[in-house]
Amino acid sequence: MDNVVGKLRGAVNLDGYGSSSGFFGYFEKDGKGNFSDAEFAVSYFVKYFKNSIDGLRIISSLHVNIDELMHCSEDGSVNCEVVILQRLLDVGLINALSYKESFGDDFDSLDYLQGIDLVWNALSVYDASILPVSDFSSLMVAKMFVFGIYGHFFIVDEKSGLAFYPHDYLGYGVIDIGAGEGRAEAEKFLRGVGQGWRFFIEGKHGRLG
């Protein structure tokens, strides 16, 4: 197993990221967000790491349950989320499967629950630098905003030992998976998003922001 995946599994509670021992905090849109807000948050992330993308590793089990795929609007127009989803499927950056066909329709059965757990925990790892920026951005936007996409998605900055994750409240969370030396970098990232966003920073004795 790739060492960075081992570090992530050892440091992150995949059943609840916020309860991870190294959880640092998050930022999110202040108030109800929309697709443009997701794009803004992702643009902020890309700009923040524009000079150090070579040090970013993507760890992902993103997949789409085709039973929940969205369709075109009633007027025949194609929703922008559908376009993003189709592109990610076409280039193989997310997988597609039918939960019903793969695991059955008894949602409480052991087979169903074990099947879901297996898919969610099938983590792949690759360098962010090998992706076109547009596809890297679309992956993060999709995780935040596109209905029917499931799985884990982290971007690990190996220099700071921090794992960043896009979340569906339109923002990013940060977890320390290194030696606990990334606090200053995490705080800088969270506070840098600007006005119109709120952030939570976990301090040694409670909330800092």
Phi, psi and omega in degrees: 000139178302138185300323182293328176291319177299318178297318181297312181298326181285337187253338188250132171278103185290349176271351179185093188304323183294343178264007177293146183298329181261013180301130182254317181162194182201165163233156181210164177294134178278106184097183182293126181260170178222187184299321179296326178293321176299316179297322179295315180299318180292320178299321177298315180299313182297318179293323181298322184255017186299332181263002183222026183295335179296340181264008182261133176245135177263130176237119192214144167233029184299136178207163179242135173275107187293348175293343184243013181302138178284157179244174179295161178294164182299332180277003177091354180284157181261125179293143183298329178295325179294320179298315178299314182299315181297320178297316181294325175291318183297322183267002174077022180276343169226156178261159178234136175204162175261117177302319184295315181290326184279323189237356181091188182241012173267091189295342181260000183285155179296320180299317181295312183294321178292323178296315178298315181299319180296316180294316181296328186262007177277078187278130173251154181226138177202166183280133178297331185291345180277350182265145166302143181303325181296320179287321176301315179296317181297324177301315182289320176298317181299317180297325180285321201234336189273123180291139176097355176266132182230171177111177180265149178209117179230150170241116184259126173267105187292334180293314183269344184074027181251142174250126179253142177223130173286141182230167189277009167264016174066071178179199182226145169253162182226132178230135177277120177243010182256226184262017178077022183254010185260012186302313183298320180293319179297316180294320178300316180297312184293319182284343186279354186292332173102187183290153181090359180231150176241154181221155177236127178238123182276115177263174180300328181241025176124195188290137177254340183198000000 
